[in-house]
Amino acid sequence: MPPHKLFQLDDGWVLYRPEIDRLMMLNDTGKMVWELLNAGYEQDEIASVFAEHFDLSIEQSFADVQEVMAGLNDLVHSVSPSVNNNPASGFVGLSTPIDERDNRSSQAAYCGTFRFGNHSVRLHLHGALTSIGSTFFSRFRHRAIADIEDAPILELINDSYGYRLSFQDELIAEVETLTELLGQISKRLLDWEHPDINFLAYFHAAAVSRDGQSILLPGVSGIGKSTLTAYLVGHGFAYLGDDSIAMAMDDWSLRPLPTQLSLKSGSWPILELLYPELPLLQTVHYYGRDVRYVQVKKTQSAGCAPSLMLFPSYAPDNNTLVRPLTPFHALMRLLDGNMYLDHPATETKLEELIRFVEQTPAYDLSYADLANAKSAIEELLDHAE
């Protein structure tokens, strides 16, 4: 296992913990606690050091140290060392044939044949995954092709071993949660779609481009990034993706998962003028939400290195507000939005990620009006290098 890595970023620190394969953001206090822990100090000893160093009472010092250590421990307990939540990792590369393990809990259901890159694959799903997997792959219906009976089989299985993914009858991933399984599928599709690309990182994000300038819009579901993306695309921007975006190691180019644009029910009335086909599209129920998938005409399979990162959020009744972020806070926002380094996280990749965050302008974008948000974005692009 590689040693812990600590990098300075602005006035803070980035810590990589290999035992849980995660990055953490630390201020100077957190860094000091971490270094003392690794030097063998106990919690009460660290509190004594803090009391002397910062001229605090021992009670206040102990409370401060306890709060920092709680944050460190929460991350450890939230991710089991034996189960990696990174969608680019997990138990990849296992070679145990499926037929040598226990019997499947149900018969496989054939759910279509798809093409990703140069790969044509037949999709087989088991049990409860039949519904969930079909819903997940409905975003790729533009990649559906006529059945090829001898095409390799991509198989999703849920049984006593947990969630498993196999390809050509060999196990390629075994994980404990559905989220991890979908992450593994996304990683496999990204590899097929962008062959011979060494990835640096994966983002839960949308991405668009205009006149050779790419924009990365990271963030968790429900903050409004897909609605904003749809509006930008409807006004001349090219669509890259709005789900999983990978970044190439060598040039930071954006490599999207080839999904259709996902529009949730709340955005339909706003976007129908731009997408008149919306009312006619099938409604899909996904993770408790009603969504419709739009096939965008102006798309790109890859984008250049982003000219800027935007962290959008819909804020009704507020003016459009753009706020620059320091590299430290930009990386913190990326981690909060489910960004992962490609596995394994080498020192070279960590250093490259730091360079990317340091060199890419990042902004919070709070908006209530889509037209004003678009104008703000265009102004930022006009001033980007």
VEXROBA-681540 format. One line per 8 residues: number of its first residue (from 1); their letters; for each residue x, y, z of C-alpha. Coordinates in Angstrom, 1 decimal. Example, Ala and Ser with C-alpha at 12.3 -4.5 7.8 and 13.67 -1.06 7.14 Angstrom:
1	AS	12.3 -4.5 7.8  13.7 -1.1 7.1
//
This chain:
1	MPPHKLFQ	0.0 0.0 0.0  1.5 3.4 -0.9  2.2 5.9 1.9  -0.1 8.8 2.8  0.5 11.8 0.7  0.0 15.4 1.8  0.0 18.3 -0.6  -0.3 22.0 0.1
9	LDDGWVLY	-3.0 23.9 -1.9  -3.5 27.6 -1.2  -3.8 28.0 2.5  -4.9 24.4 3.1  -3.8 20.8 2.6  -4.9 17.8 0.5  -4.4 14.5 2.2  -4.6 11.2 0.3
17	RPEIDRLM	-5.3 8.1 2.5  -4.5 4.9 0.6  -6.3 2.6 3.1  -9.6 4.1 2.1  -8.5 5.4 -1.3  -9.9 8.9 -0.6  -8.8 12.5 -0.6  -9.4 14.8 2.4
25	MLNDTGKM	-9.2 18.5 2.7  -7.4 19.8 5.8  -6.8 23.3 7.2  -3.7 24.0 9.3  -5.3 22.6 12.4  -6.4 19.4 10.7  -2.9 19.0 9.3  -1.3 19.4 12.7
33	VWELLNAG	-3.7 16.8 14.3  -3.0 14.4 11.4  0.8 14.7 11.8  0.7 14.3 15.5  -1.5 11.2 15.2  1.0 9.7 12.8  3.8 10.5 15.2  2.1 8.3 17.8
41	YEQDEIAS	0.4 10.9 20.0  -2.8 10.0 21.7  -5.9 12.4 21.7  -5.2 13.8 25.2  -1.5 14.4 24.3  -2.5 16.2 21.2  -4.9 18.4 23.2  -2.1 19.3 25.5
49	VFAEHFDL	0.1 20.3 22.6  -2.7 22.4 21.2  -3.4 24.1 24.6  0.3 25.1 24.8  0.7 26.1 21.2  -2.5 28.1 20.8  -2.7 29.3 24.5  -6.1 27.6 25.0
57	SIEQSFAD	-7.6 26.0 28.1  -7.2 22.3 28.1  -11.0 21.9 28.0  -11.3 24.0 24.8  -8.2 22.4 23.2  -9.6 18.9 23.9  -13.0 19.9 22.4  -11.3 21.3 19.3
65	VQEVMAGL	-9.1 18.2 18.8  -12.1 15.9 19.4  -14.0 17.7 16.6  -11.1 17.3 14.1  -10.6 13.6 15.0  -14.3 13.0 14.6  -14.1 14.3 11.0  -11.2 12.0 10.3
73	NDLVHSVS	-12.9 9.0 11.9  -16.2 9.7 10.1  -14.5 9.3 6.8  -12.9 6.1 7.8  -16.1 4.6 9.1  -18.1 5.7 6.0  -15.8 3.8 3.6  -14.8 0.2 4.4
81	PSVNNNPA	-11.1 -0.3 3.5  -12.1 -3.5 1.7  -14.7 -1.8 -0.5  -13.7 1.1 -2.7  -16.4 3.5 -3.7  -14.3 4.8 -6.6  -16.2 4.0 -9.8  -12.9 3.5 -11.5
89	SGFVGLST	-11.7 0.9 -9.0  -13.2 -2.0 -7.0  -12.3 -5.6 -7.7  -11.5 -5.0 -11.4  -9.6 -7.7 -13.3  -10.8 -10.8 -11.4  -10.6 -13.8 -13.7  -12.9 -16.3 -11.9
97	PIDERDNR	-15.3 -17.6 -14.5  -18.9 -17.0 -13.7  -19.9 -20.7 -14.1  -17.4 -21.7 -11.3  -19.3 -19.6 -8.7  -22.7 -20.3 -7.2  -25.8 -20.6 -9.5  -27.5 -17.4 -10.4
105	SSQAAYCG	-30.5 -16.4 -8.3  -32.6 -16.0 -11.5  -32.6 -16.5 -15.2  -31.0 -13.7 -17.2  -33.2 -11.3 -19.2  -31.9 -10.1 -22.5  -32.3 -6.3 -22.5  -30.9 -5.2 -25.9
113	TFRFGNHS	-27.7 -4.9 -27.8  -25.7 -1.7 -27.7  -22.6 -0.2 -29.4  -20.0 1.7 -27.4  -16.9 2.7 -29.3  -15.9 -0.4 -31.3  -17.7 -2.7 -28.9  -21.1 -4.3 -29.6
121	VRLHLHGA	-22.5 -5.9 -26.5  -25.6 -7.8 -25.5  -27.0 -6.7 -22.2  -28.2 -9.5 -19.8  -29.8 -8.6 -16.4  -30.8 -10.7 -13.4  -33.7 -10.4 -10.9  -34.3 -7.0 -9.5
129	LTSIGSTF	-31.5 -5.6 -11.7  -33.8 -6.2 -14.7  -35.8 -3.1 -14.0  -33.0 -1.0 -12.5  -30.6 -1.9 -15.3  -33.1 -1.3 -18.0  -33.8 2.1 -16.6  -30.0 2.9 -16.4
137	FSRFRHRA	-29.4 1.8 -20.0  -32.5 3.7 -21.3  -30.2 6.8 -21.4  -28.2 4.9 -24.1  -31.1 4.0 -26.3  -29.5 6.0 -29.1  -26.7 3.5 -28.9  -29.1 0.5 -29.3
145	IADIEDAP	-28.5 -1.6 -32.5  -30.0 -4.7 -34.0  -29.3 -7.8 -32.1  -26.1 -9.6 -32.8  -26.4 -13.1 -31.4  -22.7 -13.8 -31.0  -21.9 -10.4 -29.6  -20.1 -10.5 -26.2
153	ILELINDS	-22.4 -10.4 -23.2  -22.3 -7.7 -20.5  -24.1 -9.2 -17.5  -25.4 -7.6 -14.3  -26.0 -10.0 -11.4  -27.3 -9.6 -7.9  -27.0 -12.7 -5.6  -25.5 -13.9 -2.4
161	YGYRLSFQ	-22.1 -12.5 -3.4  -23.5 -9.0 -3.8  -23.5 -7.1 -7.0  -21.4 -8.4 -9.8  -20.5 -7.4 -13.4  -19.3 -9.9 -15.9  -18.1 -9.5 -19.5  -17.6 -12.5 -21.8
169	DELIAEVE	-18.4 -14.8 -18.8  -15.5 -13.4 -16.7  -16.1 -11.5 -13.5  -14.8 -7.9 -13.9  -16.2 -6.3 -10.8  -17.8 -7.5 -7.4  -19.1 -4.8 -5.1  -21.5 -4.4 -2.2
177	TLTELLGQ	-23.9 -1.7 -3.4  -25.9 -0.8 -6.5  -24.2 2.6 -6.6  -20.8 0.9 -6.9  -22.1 -1.4 -9.6  -23.4 1.5 -11.7  -20.1 3.2 -11.2  -18.3 0.1 -12.5
185	ISKRLLDW	-20.5 0.0 -15.6  -19.9 3.6 -16.3  -16.1 3.0 -16.1  -16.3 0.1 -18.5  -18.4 2.2 -21.0  -16.0 5.1 -20.7  -13.1 2.8 -21.5  -14.9 1.5 -24.6
193	EHPDINFL	-16.0 4.9 -25.7  -12.5 6.5 -25.3  -10.0 3.7 -26.1  -6.3 4.2 -25.4  -7.0 7.2 -23.1  -5.3 7.2 -19.7  -7.8 8.9 -17.3  -6.8 11.2 -14.5
201	AYFHAAAV	-10.2 11.5 -12.8  -13.9 11.0 -13.0  -16.6 13.6 -12.2  -20.3 13.5 -11.6  -20.8 16.5 -13.8  -22.2 18.0 -17.0  -20.1 19.5 -19.7  -20.7 21.7 -22.7
209	SRDGQSIL	-18.5 23.6 -25.1  -18.6 26.7 -27.2  -16.1 27.8 -29.9  -13.4 25.4 -28.7  -13.9 26.3 -25.0  -15.2 23.6 -22.7  -17.0 24.1 -19.4  -17.2 21.5 -16.6
217	LPGVSGIG	-20.3 21.7 -14.4  -19.8 19.3 -11.4  -22.3 18.7 -8.7  -24.7 16.2 -7.1  -28.1 15.5 -8.6  -30.9 17.9 -8.1  -28.9 21.2 -8.1  -30.0 22.3 -11.5
225	KSTLTAYL	-27.0 21.5 -13.7  -29.0 19.4 -16.3  -31.5 22.2 -16.7  -28.8 24.8 -17.2  -27.0 22.4 -19.5  -30.1 21.9 -21.6  -30.7 25.7 -21.8  -27.1 26.3 -22.9
233	VGHGFAYL	-27.3 23.5 -25.5  -30.6 24.9 -26.8  -28.8 28.2 -27.4  -25.9 27.0 -29.4  -23.5 25.3 -27.0  -22.4 21.8 -27.9  -23.4 19.0 -25.5  -20.8 16.6 -24.1
241	GDDSIAMA	-22.6 14.9 -21.2  -24.5 15.4 -18.0  -23.7 12.3 -16.0  -20.2 11.0 -15.8  -17.3 12.9 -17.3  -13.8 11.5 -17.4  -10.7 13.6 -17.8  -7.6 12.5 -19.7
249	MDDWSLRP	-4.3 12.4 -17.9  -2.1 14.0 -20.6  -4.1 17.0 -21.7  -7.1 17.3 -19.3  -9.5 16.8 -22.2  -13.0 16.0 -21.2  -14.3 12.5 -22.1  -18.0 12.1 -21.5
257	LPTQLSLK	-20.1 9.0 -21.0  -22.4 9.1 -24.1  -25.7 9.6 -22.3  -28.7 11.4 -23.6  -29.6 14.6 -21.9  -31.6 13.9 -18.7  -34.4 16.3 -17.9  -36.4 16.0 -14.7
265	SGSWPILE	-40.1 16.8 -14.5  -39.6 20.2 -12.9  -37.7 21.5 -15.9  -40.1 20.3 -18.6  -42.4 23.4 -18.7  -39.3 25.7 -18.8  -37.6 23.8 -21.7  -40.5 22.8 -23.9
273	LLYPELPL	-39.9 25.7 -26.3  -36.3 24.6 -26.8  -37.2 20.9 -27.0  -40.7 20.6 -28.5  -40.4 16.8 -28.5  -40.3 16.8 -24.7  -44.1 16.1 -24.2  -43.9 13.1 -26.5
281	LQTVHYYG	-41.0 11.4 -24.9  -41.3 8.4 -22.6  -41.2 9.2 -18.9  -38.8 7.1 -16.9  -38.9 6.7 -13.1  -35.3 6.8 -11.8  -34.3 7.1 -8.2  -37.8 8.5 -7.2
289	RDVRYVQV	-37.8 11.1 -10.0  -39.6 11.4 -13.3  -37.2 12.1 -16.1  -37.2 12.2 -19.9  -34.2 11.6 -22.1  -33.5 13.9 -25.0  -31.3 13.1 -27.9  -29.3 16.3 -28.5
297	KKTQSAGC	-28.4 17.1 -32.1  -25.3 19.2 -31.5  -23.0 16.9 -29.5  -19.3 16.3 -29.1  -17.6 13.0 -28.2  -14.8 14.8 -26.4  -13.9 18.3 -25.3  -10.7 20.2 -24.7
305	APSLMLFP	-9.4 20.9 -21.3  -12.0 23.0 -19.5  -11.6 26.8 -19.7  -13.4 27.0 -16.4  -15.3 25.0 -13.8  -18.8 26.1 -12.7  -20.6 24.8 -9.7  -24.3 25.8 -10.5
313	SYAPDNNT	-27.2 25.9 -8.1  -30.7 27.0 -8.8  -31.8 29.7 -6.3  -35.4 30.9 -6.8  -36.1 34.6 -6.2  -32.4 35.5 -6.1  -30.3 37.5 -8.6  -27.7 35.7 -10.7
321	LVRPLTPF	-24.5 35.6 -8.6  -21.0 34.5 -9.7  -18.4 34.0 -7.0  -14.8 33.0 -7.7  -13.5 30.0 -5.8  -9.9 29.4 -4.6  -8.3 26.2 -5.8  -8.7 24.8 -2.3
329	HALMRLLD	-12.4 25.4 -2.2  -12.8 24.2 -5.8  -11.3 20.9 -4.9  -13.5 20.7 -1.8  -16.5 21.2 -4.0  -15.3 18.6 -6.5  -15.0 16.0 -3.7  -18.4 16.9 -2.3
337	GNMYLDHP	-19.8 16.3 -5.8  -18.4 12.8 -6.1  -15.1 13.2 -7.9  -12.6 10.3 -7.9  -9.1 9.8 -9.1  -8.4 7.0 -11.5  -7.4 3.9 -9.6  -4.7 3.4 -8.4
345	ATETKLEE	-4.1 7.0 -7.1  -0.4 7.4 -7.8  1.6 10.4 -6.6  1.8 11.5 -10.3  -2.0 11.5 -10.6  -2.3 13.4 -7.3  0.2 16.0 -8.4  -1.6 16.4 -11.8
353	LIRFVEQT	-4.9 16.8 -10.1  -3.5 19.6 -7.9  -2.1 21.3 -11.1  -5.4 21.1 -12.8  -7.3 22.7 -9.9  -4.6 25.4 -9.5  -4.7 26.3 -13.2  -8.5 26.1 -13.9
361	PAYDLSYA	-10.6 29.1 -12.9  -13.6 27.9 -10.8  -16.8 29.7 -9.8  -20.0 29.2 -7.8  -22.9 30.2 -10.0  -26.2 30.8 -8.3  -29.1 31.6 -10.6  -32.9 31.9 -10.8
369	DLANAKSA	-33.1 33.1 -14.4  -31.6 30.8 -17.1  -31.1 33.7 -19.6  -29.1 35.7 -17.0  -27.1 32.6 -16.1  -26.2 32.1 -19.8  -25.1 35.7 -20.1  -22.9 35.4 -17.0
377	IEELLDHA	-21.3 32.2 -18.4  -20.6 33.8 -21.8  -19.0 36.7 -20.1  -16.7 34.3 -18.1  -15.8 32.5 -21.3  -15.0 35.8 -23.1  -12.5 36.6 -20.4  -11.0 33.1 -20.0
385	E	-7.5 32.5 -21.3
//
